Amino acid sequence: ELLTKIGNADPVVIGDALHDKEVADALKVRCVLCAQGSHAGWRLREVAPTGETLVEAVKLALEPEPAH
């Protein structure tokens, strides 16, 4: 419902766990992870762009999505 209401905005899930990436994939939105949570940064970087800090993760989220 929220995704419908925000229209053509570019929502991004920012999280600190592998499950957050799974949720973003299920919602079909981008995901950026933060390595300051319970999962190792190297593991998070295997599945999504990852900042070492929350500030870095937010900066990554604000960047436009790379073209495929």
C-alpha positions in Angstrom: 0.0 0.0 0.0 2.8 2.4 0.9 4.6 1.7 -2.4 1.4 2.6 -4.3 1.0 5.8 -2.4 4.5 7.1 -3.0 4.1 6.6 -6.7 7.2 6.7 -8.9 9.6 7.6 -6.1 12.8 5.4 -5.7 12.3 3.7 -2.3 15.4 2.1 -0.8 15.5 -0.3 2.2 18.4 0.5 4.5 19.2 -2.4 6.8 21.9 -4.2 8.7 21.0 -7.8 8.1 20.7 -10.3 5.2 16.9 -10.5 6.0 16.6 -6.8 5.1 17.9 -7.6 1.6 15.3 -10.4 1.3 12.5 -8.0 2.3 13.7 -5.5 -0.3 13.8 -8.2 -3.0 10.3 -9.2 -2.1 9.1 -5.6 -2.3 11.1 -5.2 -5.6 13.0 -2.1 -4.2 16.6 -1.3 -3.8 18.6 -2.2 -0.7 21.6 -0.7 0.9 23.1 -2.4 4.0 25.1 -1.1 7.0 27.9 -3.1 8.4 27.3 -1.9 12.0 24.7 -4.6 12.8 24.9 -8.2 13.7 26.2 -9.4 10.3 29.8 -9.2 9.0 30.4 -6.5 6.4 32.0 -8.9 4.0 28.9 -11.0 4.1 26.6 -8.1 3.5 28.7 -6.8 0.6 28.1 -10.1 -1.2 24.4 -9.3 -1.6 24.0 -5.5 -1.7 25.9 -2.2 -1.6 27.1 -1.8 2.0 28.4 1.1 4.0 30.6 0.7 7.0 28.5 3.2 8.9 24.9 4.3 8.8 26.0 7.6 7.3 27.9 5.8 4.5 24.8 3.6 3.9 22.6 6.6 3.6 25.0 8.2 1.1 24.9 5.0 -1.0 21.1 5.0 -0.8 21.0 8.6 -2.1 23.1 7.8 -5.2 21.1 6.9 -8.3 20.8 3.2 -9.0 23.4 2.1 -11.5 22.2 1.1 -14.9 22.1 -2.6 -15.6 
